Amino acid sequence: MAKPNGEGEVTRVLRKVGRTLDQGKYDEALRDLLHLSEKYPDAGEIRPQIAEVLLRRGQSREKRGKTREARADFERSLNWTPKAEALAALARSLMAEGKLDRAHELLNGALEIDDTYGPTHEAIGKLMLLWQEYSEAARAFEQALGLGHATPDLYQSAWDAYMRLEHFDRAHELILEGVERFPESDALQLAAGDSFVYARGESAEARPYWRRAAELNPRSFMALFNLAGDAAAAGKRTEALGLLRRAADVDLERAQRLWKDDLSQPLKKFGDFARDVEFGKALGLEADQG
């Protein structure tokens, strides 16, 4: 049975936990809460707080690549209080391992708890992409956006879905909206450049976005390789060679593969430099240049 001052102690500890969480001290917060729950098992406000701490620790671990530990936290969080956020997080973790059916079950459970939680719809969209259900994916992404949820990855995934559906206008509109909302995302800048090529057929308009992607992330392989190809097509040998070297430094094998793919196409961006020794050296293909 709770002590007479139990309510006051619970309130004090919960306030302390709030401050501890703000400092990212998840283990300390969890210890305090578990001790409090043992002391006052009937205090209903403790269980949701334990679930929240476990969820936030799991999210922190997920960002640091500790997927196994993160998943354990999400599962423990759900044992204390089922929340749409934890269900969606656990589903995303399972999707990364290819456990798509189980992820689908969890996402449906998240919708039953709260169908206004945007990240659930984003996760459903990504699951539909994996299942190649592009119309359903686009619908889920639109619903997430309609609920006020947005991430760079959501915009890129929505662009992918609409491109596969050949709804080029909507794909292009969304990727530019994403760039406007997240101008520091190199991935969105890269995708916007690609969109001008594949959705609009306006390669000249793509270059500023590819350049911005490379500025934001000097190791953005596709931005560097695309810019190299454009420079080569324009006969700008020095610029093309420099960019190609940078791309090869990021991923030599991929650069070699895309170089060979380009030279097998009817319209070769690198065609004028196919036998150029310096380009061969940049790609480690000197023997092929002889």
C-alpha positions in Angstrom: 0.0 0.0 0.0 1.2 3.5 -0.9 2.5 5.6 2.0 0.6 8.8 2.9 3.1 10.9 1.1 3.2 8.6 -1.9 1.4 11.0 -4.3 3.9 13.7 -3.5 6.9 11.4 -4.0 5.5 10.1 -7.3 5.1 13.7 -8.5 8.6 14.6 -7.4 10.2 11.6 -9.1 8.3 12.1 -12.3 9.4 15.7 -12.5 13.0 14.6 -11.9 12.6 12.0 -14.6 11.5 14.7 -17.0 14.6 16.7 -16.3 16.8 13.6 -16.6 15.2 12.7 -20.0 15.9 16.2 -21.3 19.6 15.5 -20.6 19.5 12.2 -22.5 20.1 10.1 -19.3 17.7 7.3 -20.2 19.2 4.6 -17.9 19.0 6.9 -14.9 15.4 7.8 -15.7 14.5 4.2 -16.1 16.1 3.1 -12.8 14.2 5.8 -10.9 10.9 4.9 -12.6 11.3 1.1 -12.0 12.1 1.7 -8.4 9.0 4.0 -8.1 6.8 1.4 -9.8 7.9 -1.2 -7.3 7.1 1.1 -4.4 3.8 2.4 -5.8 2.5 -0.3 -8.2 -1.0 1.2 -8.3 0.1 4.6 -9.4 -1.3 4.7 -13.0 0.9 7.5 -14.3 4.1 5.6 -13.8 3.6 2.9 -16.5 3.2 5.3 -19.4 6.3 7.1 -18.3 8.3 3.9 -18.3 7.0 3.2 -21.8 8.1 6.6 -22.9 11.6 6.3 -21.5 12.1 2.9 -23.2 10.8 4.3 -26.4 13.1 7.3 -26.4 16.1 5.2 -25.4 15.3 2.8 -28.3 15.1 5.7 -30.7 18.4 7.0 -29.5 20.0 3.6 -29.9 18.4 3.2 -33.4 20.1 6.5 -34.5 23.4 5.1 -33.3 23.0 1.9 -35.3 22.3 -0.3 -32.2 19.3 -2.0 -33.9 19.1 -5.1 -31.6 19.1 -3.0 -28.4 16.7 -0.5 -29.9 14.2 -3.3 -30.8 14.4 -4.7 -27.3 13.5 -1.3 -26.0 10.6 -0.9 -28.3 9.3 -4.3 -27.3 9.7 -3.5 -23.6 8.0 -0.2 -24.1 4.9 -1.9 -25.5 4.8 -4.2 -22.6 4.3 -1.3 -20.3 1.9 0.8 -22.4 0.9 0.1 -26.1 1.5 3.3 -28.1 1.3 3.9 -31.8 4.8 5.4 -31.8 6.4 2.3 -30.3 4.5 0.0 -32.6 5.6 2.0 -35.7 9.2 2.1 -34.5 9.2 -1.7 -33.9 7.7 -2.2 -37.3 10.4 -0.2 -39.0 13.0 -2.2 -37.3 11.4 -5.5 -38.5 11.1 -4.1 -42.0 14.8 -3.5 -42.1 15.2 -7.3 -41.5 12.7 -8.2 -44.2 10.1 -9.3 -41.7 7.4 -7.6 -43.6 4.3 -9.5 -42.6 4.9 -9.0 -38.9 5.7 -5.3 -39.6 2.3 -5.0 -41.4 0.5 -6.5 -38.3 2.2 -4.0 -36.0 1.4 -1.1 -38.3 -2.3 -2.1 -38.4 -2.2 -2.2 -34.6 -0.7 1.3 -34.5 -3.6 2.6 -36.7 -6.1 1.0 -34.3 -4.5 2.9 -31.4 -4.1 6.2 -33.2 -4.7 6.7 -36.9 -3.6 10.3 -36.8 0.0 9.4 -36.1 1.8 10.4 -39.3 4.9 8.2 -39.0 2.7 5.1 -39.0 1.4 6.1 -42.5 5.0 6.8 -43.6 6.0 3.4 -42.5 3.0 1.8 -44.3 4.0 3.7 -47.4 7.6 2.3 -47.2 6.2 -1.2 -46.7 4.0 -0.8 -49.7 7.0 0.2 -51.7 8.8 -3.0 -50.7 5.7 -4.9 -51.8 5.6 -2.9 -55.1 2.1 -1.6 -54.3 2.9 1.8 -55.6 -0.6 3.2 -55.5 -1.1 2.2 -51.9 2.4 3.6 -51.1 1.6 7.0 -52.6 -1.8 7.1 -50.8 0.0 6.4 -47.4 2.6 9.0 -48.0 -0.1 11.6 -48.9 -1.9 10.7 -45.7 1.2 11.2 -43.7 1.8 14.6 -45.3 -1.8 15.5 -44.8 -1.4 14.9 -41.0 1.4 17.4 -40.9 4.2 14.8 -40.7 7.2 15.2 -43.0 10.7 13.9 -43.3 13.3 14.1 -46.1 13.0 10.4 -46.5 9.2 10.6 -46.8 9.4 13.1 -49.7 12.0 11.0 -51.4 9.9 7.8 -51.0 6.8 9.6 -52.2 8.7 10.8 -55.3 9.8 7.2 -55.9 6.2 5.9 -55.7 4.8 8.5 -58.1 7.7 8.1 -60.5 7.0 4.3 -60.7 3.3 5.1 -61.3 4.4 7.5 -64.0 2.6 10.4 -62.3 5.5 12.7 -63.1 3.8 16.0 -62.3 3.0 15.0 -58.8 6.4 13.4 -58.2 8.1 16.5 -59.3 5.8 18.8 -57.3 6.5 16.8 -54.1 10.3 16.6 -54.5 10.5 20.4 -54.9 8.2 20.8 -51.9 10.6 18.6 -50.0 13.6 20.6 -51.0 11.8 23.8 -49.9 11.0 22.3 -46.5 14.4 20.6 -46.0 16.9 22.6 -47.9 19.9 21.1 -46.0 19.1 17.6 -47.2 21.6 16.5 -49.8 19.5 13.5 -50.6 16.5 15.6 -51.5 18.7 18.0 -53.6 20.0 15.0 -55.5 16.5 13.6 -56.0 15.3 17.0 -57.2 18.0 17.1 -59.8 17.1 13.6 -60.9 13.5 14.7 -61.1 14.3 17.4 -63.6 15.9 14.8 -65.8 13.4 11.9 -65.5 10.2 13.7 -64.7 10.7 16.9 -66.7 13.4 16.0 -69.3 15.2 19.2 -68.4 18.8 18.2 -67.6 20.1 21.8 -67.5 17.7 22.5 -64.6 19.1 19.5 -62.7 22.7 20.9 -62.3 22.1 23.5 -59.6 20.4 20.8 -57.4 23.3 18.3 -58.0 25.8 21.0 -57.2 24.0 21.9 -54.0 23.9 18.2 -53.0 27.6 17.9 -53.5 28.1 21.1 -51.5 26.1 19.7 -48.6 27.7 16.3 -48.8 31.1 16.3 -50.6 30.8 12.5 -50.8 27.5 12.4 -52.5 28.5 9.9 -55.1 25.6 10.3 -57.6 25.7 14.0 -57.4 29.4 14.0 -58.3 29.0 11.3 -61.0 26.1 13.1 -62.6 27.9 16.4 -62.6 30.9 14.7 -64.1 28.8 13.3 -66.9 27.2 16.6 -67.6 30.6 18.3 -67.8 31.9 15.6 -70.1 28.9 16.0 -72.4 29.6 19.7 -72.6 33.2 19.0 -73.5 34.5 20.4 -70.2 37.4 18.0 -69.8 39.1 19.4 -66.7 35.9 19.8 -64.7 34.6 16.4 -65.7 37.9 14.7 -64.8 38.0 16.4 -61.4 34.5 15.4 -60.6 35.0 11.8 -61.8 38.0 11.5 -59.6 36.0 12.6 -56.6 33.2 10.2 -57.4 35.8 7.3 -57.8 37.3 8.3 -54.4 33.9 7.7 -52.8 33.0 4.4 -54.6 35.5 3.2 -57.2 33.6 0.0 -58.1 30.4 1.9 -58.6 32.1 4.6 -60.7 33.7 1.9 -62.9 30.3 0.2 -63.4 28.5 3.4 -64.3 31.3 4.5 -66.6 31.0 1.3 -68.5 27.2 1.5 -68.5 27.4 5.0 -69.9 29.8 3.9 -72.7 27.3 1.2 -73.7 24.5 3.7 -74.3 23.7 5.2 -77.7 24.0 8.7 -76.2 27.3 8.6 -74.3 28.0 11.4 -71.9 31.6 10.3 -71.5 32.0 9.3 -75.2 34.5 11.9 -76.1 36.8 10.7 -73.3 36.3 7.0 -73.6 40.0 6.5 -74.7 41.4 9.3 -72.5 44.2 7.9 -70.5 43.6 10.3 -67.5 40.0 9.2 -67.3 41.2 5.6 -67.3 43.6 6.3 -64.5 41.0 8.1 -62.4 38.9 4.9 -62.6 41.7 2.4 -62.3 41.0 1.2 -65.8 44.3 2.0 -67.4 44.5 -1.4 -69.1 41.2 -0.9 -70.7 42.3 2.4 -72.2 45.1 0.9 -74.3 
